[in-house]
Amino acid sequence: MELRSVEELMDLLYACRGTRDAPGPGGTPVDAHDHALRTAALLRRSRPADKELQVAGLVRPLGQLLGPGDPAGRADHAADAVRALLGERVSALVRGYAPADDDLLLLRQADVEGRLAGFDAGVPEDWRTVLELLAARNSRLGAVD
C-alpha cells in the first residue's frame, strides 16, 4: 500500500487506536496509537528542528496495520507506504536505515521510552501541519528530479 495523501495517512494513524504493539520491556503490549504519539513527542523534545525524524517515530507503528501477518516485515510495510508521500529520509528511518547512525539511535531510544512512558502525547491531528509541510516539500523535490 502506498499512501497518496496526508488525509489517508491521518486515517491510518487514527485506525491504529486499539491496535496492540509488540510488548515492551515490561512484557505488556502497548497501544500502537499512543506509542506512535509518545515516540514522536519524545523526538520533538530531543530534536525540535528535525521534523523528518519526529514523523518517522510517528508513522513507524503503521506497520502493525499494514503487515499484521508479517511481524518481521512491518518496518518495510510502513516505510514503503510513506515513501512517496513523506520522502526517502522518513522511509529510510522507518525501515531502520539512515546515513546518520545517531538518528537511528535516537529513534530507537524514543521508541523504547515511548512504550514505557505514561504521558498524554495528544492526538494525530496535532501532527497534521507537520505532515502537510513534509508532504508538500517532498512533492516539490520529486517534481524537480
N, C-alpha and C positions, 0 to 999 in steps of 0.2 A: 504494500500500500504506500502510495506517495501522497503526502499532504500538499494540497494546492493553494490553501488559503489559511489565514490566521483563524478564520471562523471554524474551519474543520479542526484545526489544532485545539482551539478552545473547547470545542465539543468533546474531543478526545480527552483533554485534561479533566473536564467535569465527569466524564464516563469512568475515570479512574477511582472515583469516590466509592468506597466499599470494597475495592479490589485489594486483596491481601498481597503484600510484597513478601519477598523471602524473609524468613526470620532474622532478626538482628542478633547481636551478641548475647542478649538475654534469652534467646530462643523463642520470643514472641513475635508472631507475624505482625507487620506494620501496614496500616492503610496506605496504599500507594499514592493516593491523592495528597494526604497530609505529609507524607515523606518527601514527595516532589517539592511541595511548597516550602517545607523547612530547609531542605537542601539548597534550594535557590536563595532563600533568605540568608542562610549562613554564608553562601558565596558572595552575596551582595555586601555583607559586612566586611568580609576579608578582602575583596577586590571590587570596590564600588564602581570603578570605571570599566570593568571587563564584563560587558553585557552578554557577550557570547558564552563566557564561562558560566555565568549565572543561569542563562537559558538552557545550557547543556544539563545542568543539575535539575532544572525544572522538567525537561522532556525525557530524561533518561528512563524513568519508570514506565513510559508508554509501551515499552517492550512487553510488559505484563499483559496488556490487552492485545497487542499485535502479534505476539508469538506465544500464546498460552500453553501450547503443547511442546514448546521448544525452549526450555529454560536456558540452555547453553547459547542459543541464538538470539535471545531477547535484545541484547545491546545492538546487534546487527539490524534487527527489525526496526528498532526505534531510530537508529542512525539513518537507515535507508529512507524511512518515512519523512524525516525532517530535512534531508539534504537539499532538495530542490527549493524548499521554502526558506530555510534559515542559513544555508551555506555550508561550505566544506568544513570550516573550523568547528562549528557546532556539531556537525555529523561526526567528525573525527574524534572529538572529545567524548561524545556519547558512546562511540564504538570502543573507546579506550586507547586511541592513538592520538598523539599530539606531538608537534615538534618540541614544545617546551615541557620537559618532564615535570616541572613544578606545578604546571596547570593540572596535570592528571593527579598528582599527589593531593593538591587542594580539593579537587573534585571528589576523590575517594575519601578523604578525611571528612568533608562535608556530608557525603553520603552516609558514612557510619554515624556521625554525630546527629544527622537528621533522623536516623532510626531511633536514637535514644532520647533525643530532646523532646520536651513536652510543651513547647511554647506554641502559641497560635500564630501561624505564619500567613494568615489572610486567606484570600480566595484566588483562583486563577485569573479572575477579572483584573486583579491588581497588576498583572503582568501584560495585559493586552497592549498597552502603548509600547512597551519594550519589544514585544513580539512583532508589532506592526513596523516599528523602526528597522529591526533586523531584516524582516521580510522585504521591505522597500529597498534597503541598501543592497541586499543580495540580488534583488531583481535588477537593479541598476547595474551592478557589477556583471551580472550574467548577460545583459544587453550589450555591454562593451566588448566582451570576449568574442 
